[in-house]
Amino acid sequence: MANRLSLPSASRRSFLSLSAAASAALALRIVTEPMLAYAARESLPMEGVKIDANENPLGPAASAREALAAIVPQGGRYSFWLNDDLVKTLAETEGLKPEQLRVYPGSSEPLHHAVAVFTSAQRSYVTADPGYEAGMIAAQAGGAKVVKVPLTKSYAHDVKAMLAAGPDAGVFYVCTPNNPTGTLTSHSDIEYLVENKPKGSVVLVDEAYIHFADAVSVMDLVKADKDVILLRTFSKIYGMAGLRCGAVFGRPDLLEKIENYSGWNAMPITALVAASASLKDAQLVPERKRINSTIRSQVFAWLERNGYSYIPSESNCFMLDTKRPAKAAIDAMAKQNVFIGRIWPTYARITIGTASEMEQFQTAWQKMMTGAVTASVGGIPGAGELGKRNLDRIVIRA
């Protein structure tokens, strides 16, 4: 594609139509996975087993690294055509039209802005419990009521209960596989939610972890022009958390509302080329899915042999019962240079690391659970409460 110094047409429209709402949005802190993961930590050492932020320890694929090295000399330029290249590649990969998607530096920004656009003091935000906290925080910041609905016995989103609890909903948020449980909600359940939701609301589906699971995407609902906004990210299976690249898919009118709220910013050119290269690497997703599944199965087998309770996951994270206030378990593990979290009362979320990292995790966990290593209860709480040090900067209302 020839180099051309121009904004994509949709981005030009949004840039020119920035409003007071957009200015207000920029004043709000957008909550991200690392902010939540590290809310209760002062710092982390360079070395250590870091299985607390759902990062992929494999990093970018070789093809992405080659693309990164090649683009670095152009780092002084706003290379807008690379944005078009990624949009075109994503559209072709998913069988969409380019106007049905936008790319962002990660998926946190479109998640936050979608919540800001479609919820209000009159339109609530309905989500699972336990569930990913970022959307809850965005809703609270905008004055919307947050309605948390317990997962089913199989740890899926209870869509009928969500509908009953949210007759005034602006957004129904479904993360599948769910963060933190790593469990799935079926396509049929999401479809039921879409067909029976209140008029004017949207179903915001977060598929950050979809590539780790044998699951059906709701991309077909996007293609059918339903009231669905779909989030994807390159931070998980593609190993690009530090490079910041994500995408949002939906009807053009829904995407335009999000973009009008947030405005348009130039994407990091490193993220754009790495993402495009990753999409063209046919072996990347199946190979990494196999690696994650193999290590996860080994960890689960070890937990079962030793009598430890966990929630079966189909993602790159799972919830593990600490049999005590989870903060004490997290602190005891940190003493051994193994970092886990976050906290859901007596459960801690564990990210699947490399085989070596998970072996170190198992050794440290055994020592902690048998009392060989302990930590006092106290400090900053996590889990739904998150961590006070960082959340003081966000301003959350219970």
Number of C-alpha atoms within 10 A of each C-alpha: 7 5 9 10 11 13 18 15 10 16 19 13 16 20 18 11 14 16 15 9 13 18 13 11 19 13 8 15 16 19 21 17 17 13 16 22 22 20 21 21 12 8 8 12 8 7 8 14 22 24 24 24 22 28 24 22 19 13 18 26 22 14 18 26 16 14 20 20 12 12 14 11 9 11 11 8 10 15 20 19 19 21 24 19 15 23 24 17 18 22 18 12 11 11 12 19 14 17 19 20 23 25 21 22 22 25 24 23 19 28 27 24 24 26 28 26 21 22 28 20 13 11 21 26 28 28 29 25 20 19 23 22 21 18 27 24 24 26 28 22 18 16 17 23 22 22 18 17 21 17 21 14 8 12 20 22 29 22 25 14 13 23 20 11 16 24 15 20 28 28 32 28 24 27 26 28 28 28 26 28 29 26 24 24 22 17 16 11 15 22 16 14 20 21 12 12 24 16 12 12 21 24 22 25 24 24 21 24 24 23 22 22 20 12 15 15 15 19 19 14 19 18 17 11 15 16 20 26 27 27 23 24 27 26 25 22 30 23 20 26 25 13 20 20 24 25 24 25 25 26 20 17 12 19 21 21 15 25 24 22 26 26 21 19 11 13 19 20 23 22 27 31 23 27 30 21 21 24 19 14 14 9 11 17 17 13 12 19 17 13 14 24 19 12 19 25 14 14 18 18 12 14 17 11 9 10 9 15 15 18 19 18 22 25 31 28 29 25 24 22 18 22 13 13 18 26 29 19 28 25 23 25 26 18 15 18 18 24 22 25 30 28 26 23 18 17 24 27 29 24 26 26 24 18 16 11 16 21 16 17 25 16 13 20 22 17 16 22 17 9 11 11 17 17 16 10 16 10 13 14 21 22 23 16 15 21 22 17 15 17 18 10 10 16 13 15 8 7
